[in-house]
Amino acid sequence: MALGAAATACSASASNTPGTSPSAGAHRAPPTGTVTVKDGNKVVCVMTIKAGQGTCKVSTKNYAPGTLRFDASYSGGSGYKPSHGSATVKLVGPKAPANG
């Protein structure tokens, strides 16, 4: 599982990675299941994975500018094992007005 994050959205994608690839010529169904994204112990979104893809939006209005860390856990499914990952996001405040 790879976790990508932007200030207002998280996405997850999964694919056949080294060590989990099917044998040559075999077809493996895309991953399904859920990914739970947390900030510490707080669940900020749960995305449903369909055909190996999923997205969810995380509101930034309750976060102060700075570096945020989100952790994601994949439930497993369609022959894929559960996994987890994390991402850091730098949240910046609004641009200061120009003096003039």
Backbone as a ProteinNet text record, in pm:
[ID]
protein_1_A
[PRIMARY]
MALGAAATACSASASNTPGTSPSAGAHRAPPTGTVTVKDGNKVVCVMTIKAGQGTCKVSTKNYAPGTLRFDASYSGGSGYKPSHGSATVKLVGPKAPANG
[TERTIARY]
84.5	0	88.5	50.7	118.8	18.7	61.3	-26.6	26.5	-56.3	-18.8	-107.2	-56.6	-138.1	-113.1	-216.1	-209.5	-278.4	-275.7	-332.3	-480	-553.2	-696.6	-744	-656.7	-703.7	-600.2	-648.3	-561.4	-605.4	-512.5	-547.5	-462.2	-511.7	-435.3	-442.6	-336.3	-337.2	-256.2	-292.4	-220.9	-202.2	-93.1	-65.3	18.3	44.2	131.1	272.1	325.3	458.5	554.5	685.1	781.7	759.5	765.2	743.1	598.1	506.2	365.5	309.1	392.6	345.2	305.9	199.9	162.9	265.9	263	357.2	329.7	430.7	419	297.5	221	103	-22.1	-9	-126.4	-194	-324.9	-400.7	-443.6	-420	-459.5	-558.1	-667.4	-768.9	-711.3	-755.5	-708.9	-752.9	-677.9	-713.8	-850	-915.6	-1039.3	-1022.5	-1117.6	-1112.7	-1128.2	-1076.3	-1084.4	-948.3	-929.5	-811.7	-863.3	-817.2	-853.6	-736.8	-763.7	-660.6	-681.4	-571.3	-578.7	-476.4	-513.7	-422.7	-410	-301.3	-290.8	-394.7	-480.1	-587.2	-718.7	-723.2	-846.4	-859.1	-968.5	-995.8	-1040.4	-969	-1005	-1078.3	-1064	-1146.8	-1127	-1226.1	-1220	-1253.6	-1162.8	-1189.8	-1211.7	-1303.7	-1330.3	-1242.3	-1169.5	-1082.1	-1158	-1166.2	-1229.4	-1130.4	-1107.8	-1013.1	-876.2	-837.5	-705.9	-691.7	-800.5	-794	-897.5	-865.5	-960.9	-917.4	-1012.5	-980.9	-1072.4	-1027.7	-1111.8	-1053.1	-1135.8	-1090.8	-1076.4	-970.2	-944.5	-950.1	-1041	-1052.6	-932	-877	-761.9	-801.9	-929.4	-971.4	-941.5	-926.1	-896.5	-748	-663	-519.4	-448.4	-351.8	-266.7	-157.2	-102	8.4	123	185.6	296.6	300.3	378.4	391.1	293	213.1	112.8	154.8	120.6	148	16.7	-8.3	-125.7	-80.7	-147.6	-119.5	-238.6	-210.1	-316.4	-298.9	-411.9	-412	-506	-454.3	-532.9	-585.5	-715.2	-780.5	-740.4	-690.4	-666.1	-791.4	-777.4	-891.5	-847.9	-930.5	-904.9	-767.7	-728.3	-600.4	-482.3	-506	-399	-397.5	-278.1	-263.2	-282.6	-327.6	-336.6	-198	-196.7	-70.6	-96.8	12.3	-2	110.3	87.9	186.6	156.9	243.7	221.8	271.4	224.8	267.1	271.5	364.2	368.1	328.5	261.7	211.7	251.8	303.2	334	216.3	149	35.3	83.3	64.8	107.2	-14	5.6	-102.1	-125.8	-226.6	-253.7	-137.7	-121.5	-17	-44.9	58.2	42.2	9.8	-80.7	-112.7	9.6	19.3	130.7	108.1	214.2	205.8	206.1	126.8	131.9	40.6
-117.1	0	122.6	218.9	347.9	451.4	540.4	645.4	777.2	850.6	984.3	1081.9	1197.6	1293.8	1434.2	1512.3	1655.3	1721.3	1851.6	1920.4	1890.4	1860.4	1838.6	1703.3	1618.4	1489.9	1382.1	1261.3	1145.4	1047.5	976.7	872.8	751.4	637.9	514.4	435	368.2	277.6	155.8	44.6	-78.9	-150.5	-218.5	-293.1	-413.9	-496.2	-610.6	-558	-569.3	-518.9	-636.2	-610.4	-719.8	-800.4	-929.2	-1016.8	-1060	-989.3	-1028.7	-1051.8	-1040.4	-1055.4	-1199.7	-1216	-1351.8	-1406.1	-1535.4	-1595.1	-1545.2	-1555.7	-1505.8	-1567.3	-1484.8	-1530.2	-1539.2	-1530.4	-1539.7	-1404.1	-1405.1	-1280.5	-1270.9	-1156.8	-1133.7	-1018.6	-1036.5	-931.9	-810.4	-689.7	-569.9	-574.8	-509.8	-509.4	-444.9	-494.9	-436.3	-428.2	-372.9	-362.1	-217.4	-184.1	-46.9	-0.9	129.7	192.8	292.5	278.6	370.1	464.6	595.1	697.5	762.2	769.9	824.8	935.4	1027	1126.9	1088.4	1020.2	964.7	855.1	867	768.9	810.6	929.8	982.2	940.6	872.9	835.7	960.9	996.3	1114.6	1078.4	954.6	907.7	758.7	698.4	558.5	554.8	498.8	490.3	345.7	327.5	197.1	181.5	71.1	44.9	-38.7	13.5	-56.4	-55.7	-170.7	-184.5	-126.7	-140.1	-96.2	51.7	128.3	273.4	319.7	428.9	488.6	628.4	712.7	848.6	890.1	987	1050.1	1187.5	1276.6	1412.1	1429.4	1497.7	1528.3	1679.9	1730.5	1873.7	1924.8	2036.5	2094.4	2208.7	2239.5	2355.2	2340.5	2218.4	2198.1	2180.3	2202.9	2186	2320.1	2341.8	2460.7	2433.7	2539.3	2519	2441.1	2356.4	2275.3	2142.5	2050.9	1918.6	1823.6	1758.3	1663.1	1523.1	1424.8	1285.6	1209.4	1138.9	1054	909.9	818.9	676.2	609.2	511.5	440.3	290.9	222.8	76.8	18.1	-75	-146	-275.1	-300.3	-415.8	-548.5	-544.9	-667.4	-704.7	-788.7	-833.3	-881.8	-960.9	-1013.3	-1079.8	-1152.2	-1220.8	-1133.8	-1013.1	-923.4	-918.4	-914.4	-910.7	-768.6	-754.9	-621.9	-555.9	-423.8	-350.2	-211.8	-139	-3.6	83.4	213.8	310.4	445	540.3	673.4	777.6	898.4	1011	1136.5	1224.4	1353.9	1459.5	1560.3	1669.4	1799.2	1892.2	2024.4	2115.9	2161.4	2250.1	2392	2478.8	2617.6	2705.6	2817.5	2911.9	2997.6	3084	3172.7	3270.6	3309.6	3403.7	3538	3599	3730.5	3835.5	3929.5	4035.3	4125.2	4173.4	4262.9	4399.3	4460.9	4597.9	4696.8	4794.7	4889.6	4996.4
0	0	0	-79.4	-78.8	-32.5	52.9	102	52.8	-18.9	-62.3	11.5	39.5	113.6	63.4	63.9	38.1	155.4	161.9	277.7	297	190.6	206.4	157.3	108.2	58	82.6	100.7	110.5	3.8	-50.4	-145.7	-117	-157.1	-139.6	-267.3	-297.7	-411.2	-374	-430.8	-405.2	-537.3	-549.3	-671.2	-636	-734.8	-712.9	-694.6	-574.8	-544.5	-535.6	-548.4	-538.3	-410.5	-425	-310	-297.2	-362.6	-357.1	-496	-598.4	-736	-765	-843.6	-883.9	-981.8	-1003.5	-1097.5	-1238.4	-1323.7	-1461.2	-1528.5	-1595.7	-1668.8	-1582.8	-1452.3	-1364.5	-1355.7	-1335.3	-1318.9	-1173.4	-1114.6	-975.2	-973.2	-902.1	-892.6	-820.8	-858.9	-787.2	-641.1	-553.9	-411.3	-385.4	-283	-231.5	-80.4	-12.4	133.5	175.5	292.2	342.9	393.8	390.5	449.8	553.2	675.4	782.5	804.9	792.8	810.3	946.6	1023.9	1159.9	1180	1266.2	1322.3	1469.1	1504.8	1638.9	1655.4	1755.2	1775.9	1712.4	1653.4	1595	1448	1416.2	1276.9	1202.7	1095.2	1017.4	889.4	842.8	731.4	711.1	649.4	610.1	462.6	383.1	239.7	199.4	106.2	48.4	-74.2	-81.5	-194.5	-296.6	-417.5	-529.5	-644.7	-702.7	-814.1	-778.1	-651.7	-607.4	-579.8	-581.4	-562.7	-460.6	-390.8	-298.9	-261.3	-225.9	-183.1	-68.4	7.1	108.2	136.7	186.3	216.5	366.8	405.1	545.3	558.7	640.8	661.3	738.8	694.8	763.8	856.5	865.3	944.6	1093.9	1143.5	1285.1	1314.2	1212.4	1229.6	1218.6	1305.5	1297.2	1193.1	1133.6	1039.6	1107	1029.3	1079.3	1007.6	1058.5	999.1	1065.8	985.3	1033.3	992.4	1072.3	1038.3	1038.9	931.4	920.6	904	972.5	961.7	895	809.8	739.3	757.7	775.6	789.4	686.1	608.6	506.9	567.1	549.2	609.4	546.6	425.1	350.3	273.3	175.4	97.4	-39	-103.4	-238.1	-248	-145	-147	-107.5	-59.3	-15.3	136.6	193.6	339.3	391.9	515.9	577.3	581	574.7	583	640.1	662.1	715	660.1	665.7	619.7	681.7	657	710.7	611.7	630.4	546.7	632.2	600.1	666.5	565.2	615.1	532.4	598.9	522.4	578.2	545.1	647.8	633	657.3	559.4	572.7	591.6	659.2	683.8	560.8	566.2	453.5	431.4	307.9	273.4	339	396.3	461.5	356.8	388.3	292.9	267.1	145.1	108.8	172.1	219	273.4	157.6	166.9	57.7	71.8
[MASK]
++++++++++++++++++++++++++++++++++++++++++++++++++++++++++++++++++++++++++++++++++++++++++++++++++++

